[in-house]
């Protein structure tokens, strides 16, 4: 049971950072993986077991693309064992400096695309009979980490959305959990971690005194996707080097 052999997985935003690490982990554990991103041209050279890798290029914020994506799932597999919602972005600034267009776009990318892809995936997850949804949130959904209020708002909403779905979909054999990373070494955090003063503050807040690696998030996502995790649902698990429990 400690594998994903034969599982059919959809991973959004799977060409870099945490998403790419999840794709690699899933493939190594025997899953077939459909990767969705705006640009998938270079992913084949980054992974092993590429015979089990499928790609689809497009923007998940576009309704027509989301429908086409689930049509591809229907044509290829007819069911969906694993849904990993990983697409996300951020614009870091003080709240009064955001334009309405900027924070609406953050909600569209981080939250609304996730909720709609999850809704459209329901019949295929139900058909699998023992499915798992893992939504990538953030510690910013639970704490102020000076990353901009709209980003934290979207991640908090994802955590609560997942809890509700875990209760509503349990009868259909669908588990729903969230994973909330702290600062992980990815292209999305590079602009922050490259600032010595910000990095110093981040490390001071982290008992393990380092930032995380994408593979350390991917291993948890993989476990939550396994049949071994069959009694875990509705949880938000932080991958944070102890940040969330540090007082003084």
DAQUI-V644328 format. One record per pair of residues at least 24 apart in sequence whose C-alpha atoms are under 10 Angstrom apart, sorted by sequence separation. I is the first residue (numbers start at 1). GAP is how many residues later the second one is. D is the distance in Angstrom with one decimal. If there is no record, write none. Layout:
I&GAP&D ; I&GAP&D
This chain:
4&24&8.7 ; 5&24&6.2 ; 6&24&6.1 ; 7&24&4.7 ; 8&24&5.0 ; 9&24&4.8 ; 10&24&4.8 ; 11&24&5.1 ; 12&24&4.7 ; 13&24&5.0 ; 14&24&9.9 ; 15&24&7.8 ; 16&24&9.8 ; 23&24&8.1 ; 24&24&7.3 ; 27&24&9.4 ; 28&24&9.9 ; 36&24&8.2 ; 86&24&8.6 ; 87&24&9.1 ; 135&24&8.0 ; 156&24&10.0 ; 182&24&9.2 ; 216&24&9.9 ; 3&25&8.8 ; 4&25&5.1 ; 5&25&4.1 ; 6&25&5.3 ; 7&25&6.1 ; 8&25&6.2 ; 9&25&6.2 ; 10&25&6.2 ; 11&25&6.3 ; 12&25&6.3 ; 13&25&8.0 ; 14&25&9.8 ; 15&25&6.5 ; 23&25&10.0 ; 24&25&8.6 ; 27&25&7.0 ; 85&25&9.3 ; 88&25&9.6 ; 137&25&10.0 ; 155&25&8.6 ; 185&25&9.9 ; 3&26&5.1 ; 4&26&5.3 ; 5&26&5.2 ; 6&26&6.6 ; 7&26&8.3 ; 8&26&7.9 ; 9&26&8.5 ; 10&26&7.6 ; 11&26&9.0 ; 12&26&9.8 ; 13&26&9.4 ; 14&26&8.5 ; 15&26&9.1 ; 20&26&8.5 ; 21&26&9.4 ; 24&26&9.5 ; 26&26&9.9 ; 27&26&7.6 ; 61&26&9.9 ; 85&26&9.8 ; 87&26&8.5 ; 88&26&9.3 ; 110&26&9.6 ; 111&26&9.8 ; 135&26&9.6 ; 184&26&9.3 ; 185&26&6.6 ; 186&26&9.3 ; 213&26&10.0 ; 2&27&8.4 ; 3&27&6.8 ; 4&27&5.2 ; 5&27&8.3 ; 6&27&10.0 ; 13&27&9.5 ; 15&27&8.0 ; 16&27&8.5 ; 20&27&8.6 ; 26&27&9.9 ; 60&27&8.2 ; 87&27&7.8 ; 110&27&9.1 ; 135&27&7.4 ; 183&27&8.9 ; 184&27&5.5 ; 185&27&6.2 ; 186&27&7.8 ; 212&27&8.0 ; 3&28&8.4 ; 4&28&8.8 ; 15&28&5.9 ; 59&28&9.9 ; 85&28&9.1 ; 86&28&8.3 ; 134&28&8.5 ; 183&28&5.6 ; 184&28&4.4 ; 185&28&5.5 ; 186&28&7.1 ; 212&28&7.3 ; 14&29&8.6 ; 15&29&9.5 ; 24&29&9.7 ; 85&29&6.2 ; 133&29&8.7 ; 182&29&7.8 ; 183&29&6.3 ; 184&29&5.3 ; 185&29&6.7 ; 211&29&8.2 ; 212&29&7.3 ; 16&30&9.5 ; 23&30&8.6 ; 84&30&9.5 ; 85&30&9.1 ; 182&30&7.5 ; 183&30&8.7 ; 184&30&6.3 ; 185&30&10.0 ; 210&30&9.7 ; 211&30&7.6 ; 15&31&8.7 ; 181&31&8.3 ; 183&31&9.9 ; 184&31&9.6 ; 210&31&7.6 ; 15&32&10.0 ; 85&32&8.3 ; 133&32&9.6 ; 181&32&9.9 ; 184&32&8.9 ; 208&32&8.8 ; 209&32&7.7 ; 36&33&8.4 ; 85&33&8.2 ; 133&33&9.1 ; 181&33&9.3 ; 184&33&8.5 ; 207&33&9.2 ; 208&33&5.2 ; 209&33&9.3 ; 83&34&9.2 ; 84&34&9.4 ; 132&34&9.8 ; 206&34&7.5 ; 207&34&6.3 ; 208&34&6.7 ; 209&34&9.5 ; 34&35&9.7 ; 83&35&7.8 ; 181&35&9.4 ; 182&35&9.8 ; 206&35&5.9 ; 207&35&5.5 ; 208&35&8.4 ; 181&36&7.0 ; 205&36&9.4 ; 206&36&5.9 ; 207&36&6.4 ; 145&37&9.2 ; 180&37&8.7 ; 205&37&8.6 ; 206&37&4.6 ; 207&37&9.5 ; 34&38&9.4 ; 83&38&8.0 ; 142&38&9.0 ; 145&38&9.9 ; 179&38&7.9 ; 203&38&9.6 ; 205&38&5.8 ; 206&38&8.4 ; 207&38&8.9 ; 34&39&8.3 ; 82&39&9.9 ; 83&39&9.9 ; 131&39&9.8 ; 141&39&7.9 ; 179&39&9.7 ; 204&39&9.2 ; 205&39&8.8 ; 206&39&9.2 ; 207&39&7.0 ; 15&40&9.8 ; 110&40&9.9 ; 111&40&9.6 ; 130&40&9.7 ; 137&40&9.8 ; 138&40&8.8 ; 139&40&8.9 ; 140&40&8.1 ; 203&40&9.1 ; 205&40&9.7 ; 206&40&7.4 ; 14&41&9.4 ; 80&41&7.5 ; 110&41&8.0 ; 131&41&8.8 ; 132&41&8.5 ; 133&41&7.3 ; 134&41&8.4 ; 135&41&7.7 ; 136&41&8.8 ; 137&41&6.2 ; 138&41&7.1 ; 139&41&5.2 ; 140&41&8.7 ; 179&41&7.9 ; 202&41&8.9 ; 205&41&7.1 ; 34&42&9.7 ; 79&42&8.8 ; 80&42&8.7 ; 82&42&9.7 ; 83&42&8.1 ; 111&42&9.4 ; 112&42&9.0 ; 129&42&10.0 ; 130&42&8.1 ; 131&42&6.3 ; 132&42&5.6 ; 133&42&6.1 ; 134&42&5.9 ; 135&42&6.4 ; 136&42&5.7 ; 137&42&5.7 ; 138&42&3.8 ; 139&42&5.9 ; 140&42&7.9 ; 179&42&7.2 ; 204&42&10.0 ; 205&42&8.9 ; 79&43&9.5 ; 80&43&8.6 ; 81&43&7.9 ; 82&43&7.5 ; 107&43&7.5 ; 110&43&9.9 ; 111&43&5.7 ; 115&43&8.3 ; 126&43&8.7 ; 129&43&6.9 ; 130&43&4.9 ; 131&43&4.7 ; 132&43&4.7 ; 133&43&4.7 ; 134&43&5.0 ; 135&43&4.7 ; 136&43&5.2 ; 137&43&4.7 ; 138&43&5.0 ; 139&43&5.6 ; 178&43&8.8 ; 205&43&9.1 ; 8&44&9.5 ; 9&44&9.8 ; 10&44&9.4 ; 11&44&9.7 ; 12&44&9.7 ; 61&44&9.0 ; 79&44&7.8 ; 80&44&5.0 ; 81&44&5.9 ; 106&44&6.9 ; 107&44&7.9 ; 110&44&6.3 ; 111&44&7.6 ; 114&44&8.4 ; 125&44&9.8 ; 126&44&10.0 ; 128&44&9.4 ; 129&44&5.4 ; 130&44&5.9 ; 131&44&6.3 ; 132&44&6.0 ; 133&44&6.4 ; 134&44&5.4 ; 135&44&6.4 ; 136&44&6.3 ; 137&44&7.2 ; 138&44&6.5 ; 139&44&8.8 ; 177&44&9.2 ; 9&45&10.0 ; 10&45&9.6 ; 32&45&9.9 ; 78&45&9.4 ; 79&45&4.2 ; 80&45&4.8 ; 81&45&8.7 ; 103&45&9.8 ; 105&45&9.8 ; 106&45&6.8 ; 109&45&9.3 ; 110&45&7.6 ; 111&45&9.7 ; 126&45&9.5 ; 127&45&8.8 ; 128&45&8.3 ; 129&45&7.3 ; 130&45&7.9 ; 131&45&8.7 ; 132&45&8.0 ; 133&45&8.3 ; 134&45&7.1 ; 135&45&8.8 ; 136&45&8.0 ; 137&45&9.8 ; 138&45&9.0 ; 147&45&9.4 ; 179&45&9.4 ; 6&46&9.7 ; 13&46&9.7 ; 61&46&9.9 ; 62&46&9.4 ; 78&46&6.5 ; 79&46&6.1 ; 80&46&8.0 ; 81&46&8.5 ; 82&46&9.0 ; 103&46&9.1 ; 104&46&8.6 ; 107&46&8.5 ; 108&46&9.2 ; 111&46&7.4 ; 112&46&9.5 ; 115&46&8.2 ; 126&46&5.7 ; 127&46&9.2 ; 128&46&8.7 ; 178&46&9.3 ; 12&47&10.0 ; 13&47&9.2 ; 61&47&6.2 ; 62&47&9.6 ; 66&47&8.1 ; 70&47&8.0 ; 74&47&9.6 ; 77&47&8.9 ; 78&47&9.6 ; 79&47&7.8 ; 80&47&7.4 ; 81&47&5.5 ; 103&47&5.9 ; 106&47&9.6 ; 107&47&6.0 ; 110&47&9.8 ; 111&47&6.6 ; 115&47&9.5 ; 118&47&9.8 ; 122&47&9.0 ; 125&47&8.5 ; 126&47&6.8 ; 127&47&9.8 ; 177&47&7.7 ; 12&48&8.3 ; 60&48&9.2 ; 61&48&5.8 ; 66&48&9.9 ; 69&48&8.7 ; 70&48&9.9 ; 73&48&8.7 ; 79&48&5.5 ; 80&48&5.9 ; 81&48&8.0 ; 82&48&9.2 ; 83&48&8.2 ; 84&48&8.4 ; 85&48&7.8 ; 86&48&8.5 ; 87&48&9.4 ; 88&48&8.5 ; 102&48&9.1 ; 103&48&8.2 ; 106&48&7.6 ; 107&48&9.4 ; 110&48&8.6 ; 125&48&8.4 ; 126&48&6.7 ; 176&48&9.0 ; 177&48&9.4 ; 32&49&9.9 ; 33&49&9.1 ; 34&49&9.8 ; 35&49&9.8 ; 60&49&7.4 ; 61&49&9.0 ; 67&49&9.4 ; 71&49&9.6 ; 74&49&9.7 ; 78&49&7.9 ; 79&49&5.4 ; 80&49&9.3 ; 81&49&6.9 ; 82&49&5.8 ; 83&49&6.5 ; 84&49&5.9 ; 85&49&6.5 ; 86&49&6.5 ; 87&49&8.1 ; 88&49&8.9 ; 123&49&9.7 ; 125&49&6.8 ; 175&49&8.9 ; 176&49&9.6 ; 31&50&9.6 ; 32&50&9.9 ; 33&50&9.9 ; 36&50&9.8 ; 37&50&8.2 ; 59&50&9.1 ; 60&50&9.8 ; 61&50&9.6 ; 63&50&8.3 ; 66&50&7.8 ; 67&50&8.3 ; 70&50&6.8 ; 71&50&9.8 ; 74&50&7.5 ; 78&50&8.8 ; 79&50&9.1 ; 80&50&9.5 ; 81&50&4.5 ; 82&50&5.0 ; 83&50&4.7 ; 84&50&5.0 ; 85&50&4.9 ; 86&50&5.2 ; 87&50&9.9 ; 98&50&9.2 ; 107&50&9.8 ; 111&50&9.6 ; 122&50&9.5 ; 125&50&9.7 ; 175&50&8.8 ; 31&51&9.4 ; 36&51&9.0 ; 61&51&7.7 ; 62&51&8.1 ; 66&51&6.3 ; 69&51&9.4 ; 70&51&6.7 ; 73&51&8.1 ; 80&51&7.2 ; 81&51&6.3 ; 82&51&5.8 ; 83&51&6.4 ; 84&51&5.9 ; 85&51&6.1 ; 86&51&8.2 ; 98&51&9.8 ; 103&51&9.7 ; 60&52&9.4 ; 61&52&5.3 ; 66&52&10.0 ; 69&52&9.6 ; 79&52&9.5 ; 80&52&8.9 ; 81&52&8.4 ; 82&52&7.9 ; 83&52&8.2 ; 84&52&7.6 ; 85&52&9.1 ; 94&52&8.6 ; 98&52&9.1 ; 122&52&8.9 ; 60&53&5.8 ; 61&53&8.9 ; 63&53&8.5 ; 67&53&7.5 ; 80&53&9.8 ; 93&53&8.6 ; 94&53&8.6 ; 95&53&6.5 ; 59&54&9.3 ; 60&54&8.3 ; 63&54&9.3 ; 66&54&8.1 ; 67&54&9.7 ; 70&54&8.7 ; 92&54&8.2 ; 93&54&7.3 ; 94&54&6.1 ; 95&54&6.3 ; 175&54&9.3 ; 61&55&9.4 ; 66&55&9.9 ; 92&55&5.5 ; 93&55&5.6 ; 94&55&7.8 ; 95&55&7.8 ; 175&55&7.7 ; 177&55&7.8 ; 178&55&9.0 ; 184&55&9.1 ; 60&56&9.3 ; 61&56&9.7 ; 91&56&8.1 ; 92&56&5.1 ; 93&56&8.6 ; 94&56&9.9 ; 174&56&9.5 ; 175&56&8.4 ; 176&56&8.4 ; 177&56&5.5 ; 178&56&7.6 ; 179&56&8.2 ; 180&56&6.7 ; 181&56&8.4 ; 182&56&7.4 ; 183&56&9.0 ; 184&56&8.6 ; 60&57&8.1 ; 90&57&8.1 ; 91&57&7.1 ; 92&57&8.7 ; 93&57&9.8 ; 145&57&9.2 ; 173&57&9.3 ; 175&57&7.3 ; 176&57&5.3 ; 177&57&5.1 ; 178&57&6.2 ; 179&57&5.6 ; 180&57&5.9 ; 181&57&5.7 ; 182&57&6.2 ; 183&57&7.3 ; 90&58&8.1 ; 91&58&9.7 ; 92&58&9.1 ; 175&58&5.1 ; 176&58&5.6 ; 177&58&5.0 ; 178&58&4.6 ; 179&58&5.0 ; 180&58&4.5 ; 181&58&4.6 ; 182&58&4.6 ; 183&58&9.2 ; 10&59&9.6 ; 91&59&8.5 ; 92&59&8.4 ; 174&59&8.7 ; 175&59&7.4 ; 176&59&7.7 ; 177&59&6.1 ; 178&59&6.4 ; 179&59&5.9 ; 180&59&6.0 ; 181&59&5.7 ; 182&59&7.8 ; 10&60&9.6 ; 90&60&8.4 ; 91&60&7.7 ; 175&60&9.7 ; 176&60&9.6 ; 177&60&8.1 ; 178&60&8.6 ; 179&60&7.2 ; 180&60&7.8 ; 181&60&9.2 ; 182&60&9.3 ; 183&60&9.8 ; 23&61&9.7 ; 90&61&6.1 ; 182&61&7.6 ; 22&62&8.8 ; 89&62&8.0 ; 90&62&9.5 ; 182&62&8.9 ; 10&63&8.2 ; 88&63&9.1 ; 170&63&8.3 ; 9&64&9.4 ; 22&64&9.4 ; 170&64&9.6 ; 8&65&9.1 ; 19&65&8.7 ; 19&66&9.0 ; 20&66&9.9 ; 88&66&9.6 ; 166&66&9.6 ; 167&66&8.3 ; 19&67&6.2 ; 88&67&9.5 ; 166&67&5.9 ; 167&67&7.2 ; 8&68&9.6 ; 9&68&9.9 ; 18&68&8.0 ; 19&68&8.0 ; 165&68&9.4 ; 166&68&4.9 ; 8&69&7.4 ; 18&69&9.9 ; 165&69&7.7 ; 166&69&8.6 ; 8&70&9.7 ; 9&70&9.6 ; 10&70&7.5 ; 14&70&9.3 ; 163&70&8.0 ; 164&70&7.6 ; 8&71&7.6 ; 9&71&6.3 ; 10&71&8.5 ; 11&71&8.3 ; 12&71&8.4 ; 13&71&9.1 ; 14&71&9.4 ; 162&71&8.9 ; 163&71&4.5 ; 7&72&9.8 ; 8&72&5.5 ; 9&72&6.0 ; 10&72&6.2 ; 11&72&6.3 ; 12&72&6.5 ; 13&72&7.8 ; 14&72&7.3 ; 162&72&6.3 ; 163&72&7.0 ; 7&73&8.0 ; 8&73&5.2 ; 9&73&4.4 ; 10&73&5.0 ; 11&73&4.8 ; 12&73&5.5 ; 13&73&5.5 ; 14&73&8.0 ; 161&73&9.5 ; 162&73&8.1 ; 163&73&8.4 ; 7&74&5.7 ; 8&74&6.2 ; 9&74&5.8 ; 10&74&6.1 ; 11&74&6.2 ; 12&74&5.3 ; 13&74&4.6 ; 160&74&9.0 ; 162&74&8.6 ; 6&75&9.2 ; 7&75&7.1 ; 8&75&8.7 ; 9&75&7.5 ; 10&75&8.2 ; 11&75&6.9 ; 12&75&5.5 ; 13&75&7.6 ; 159&75&8.8 ; 160&75&9.9 ; 11&76&8.7 ; 12&76&9.3 ; 159&76&8.4 ; 160&76&9.2 ; 4&77&9.6 ; 159&77&6.7 ; 4&78&9.6 ; 158&78&9.9 ; 159&78&10.0 ; 136&81&9.6 ; 136&85&8.9 ; 134&86&9.9 ; 135&86&9.0 ; 134&87&6.8 ; 133&88&9.5 ; 134&88&9.2 ; 134&90&7.4 ; 133&91&8.6 ; 134&91&7.5 ; 82&92&9.4 ; 132&92&7.4 ; 133&92&7.5 ; 81&93&8.9 ; 82&93&9.7 ; 83&93&9.4 ; 84&93&10.0 ; 85&93&9.5 ; 132&93&5.5 ; 84&94&9.7 ; 131&94&7.9 ; 132&94&8.1 ; 130&95&9.9 ; 131&95&9.1 ; 132&95&8.9 ; 130&96&9.7 ; 131&96&8.8 ; 142&96&9.9 ; 130&97&7.8 ; 132&97&9.4 ; 139&97&9.7 ; 90&98&8.0 ; 132&98&8.8 ; 138&98&9.4 ; 139&98&9.4 ; 89&99&7.4 ; 90&99&9.6 ; 131&99&9.2 ; 134&99&9.6 ; 137&99&8.4 ; 138&99&9.5 ; 139&99&6.8 ; 88&100&9.1 ; 92&100&9.6 ; 130&100&8.3 ; 132&100&9.8 ; 133&100&9.3 ; 134&100&9.9 ; 136&100&9.5 ; 137&100&9.5 ; 138&100&7.7 ; 139&100&8.4 ; 132&101&8.8 ; 134&101&9.9 ; 135&101&9.2 ; 137&101&9.1 ; 138&101&8.9 ; 139&101&7.8 ; 143&101&8.4 ; 12&102&9.1 ; 134&102&9.7 ; 138&102&9.5 ; 142&102&9.1 ; 139&104&9.0 ; 12&105&9.6 ; 139&105&7.9 ; 10&111&9.6 ; 8&117&10.0 ; 19&117&9.4 ; 18&118&9.3 ; 8&120&9.1 ; 7&121&9.3 ; 9&122&9.8 ; 8&123&9.7 ; 9&123&9.4 ; 10&123&9.7 ; 11&123&9.7 ; 7&124&9.3 ; 9&124&9.7 ; 84&137&8.3 ; 84&138&9.9 ; 82&140&9.8 ; 84&141&9.0 ; 82&142&9.9 ; 83&142&8.8 ; 82&143&6.6 ; 81&144&8.5 ; 82&144&9.2 ; 81&145&9.8 ; 18&163&9.6 ; 18&166&8.2 ; 17&167&8.6 ; 18&167&8.8 ; 19&167&9.9 ; 17&168&7.6 ; 18&168&7.1 ; 17&169&4.8 ; 18&169&9.5 ; 16&170&7.7 ; 17&170&6.4 ; 18&170&9.8 ; 16&171&7.6 ; 17&171&7.8 ; 16&172&9.4 ; 17&172&9.6 ; 25&190&7.9 ; 24&191&9.0 ; 21&192&9.2 ; 22&192&8.1 ; 26&192&8.6 ; 21&193&5.8 ; 22&193&7.3 ; 25&193&6.6 ; 26&193&9.1 ; 29&193&8.5 ; 20&194&8.2 ; 21&194&5.4 ; 22&194&9.6 ; 24&194&8.6 ; 25&194&7.0 ; 18&195&8.2 ; 19&195&8.1 ; 20&195&9.0 ; 21&195&8.8 ; 22&195&7.9 ; 23&195&8.2 ; 26&195&9.2 ; 17&196&8.8 ; 18&196&4.6 ; 19&196&9.6 ; 21&196&8.1 ; 22&196&4.6 ; 25&196&9.1 ; 26&196&6.6 ; 17&197&6.0 ; 18&197&7.1 ; 21&197&5.7 ; 22&197&7.5 ; 25&197&7.0 ; 26&197&10.0 ; 29&197&9.8 ; 16&198&9.4 ; 17&198&9.0 ; 18&198&8.9 ; 19&198&9.4 ; 20&198&8.7 ; 21&198&8.7 ; 22&198&9.3 ; 18&199&6.8 ; 19&199&7.9 ; 22&199&7.2 ; 23&199&9.5 ; 26&199&9.3 ; 18&200&6.6 ; 22&200&7.3 ; 17&201&10.0 ; 9&216&9.4 ; 4&218&8.0 ; 7&218&9.3 ; 3&219&8.6 ; 4&219&9.2 ; 7&219&9.2 ; 2&220&9.7 ; 3&220&8.6 ; 2&221&8.2 ; 4&221&7.7 ; 5&221&9.5 ; 3&222&9.2 ; 4&222&6.1 ; 3&223&6.5 ; 4&223&8.2 ; 2&224&6.9 ; 3&224&8.3 ; 1&225&7.2 ; 2&225&7.8 ; 3&225&8.8 ; 1&226&6.3 ; 2&226&6.6 ; 1&227&6.1 ; 2&227&9.7 ; 1&228&9.7
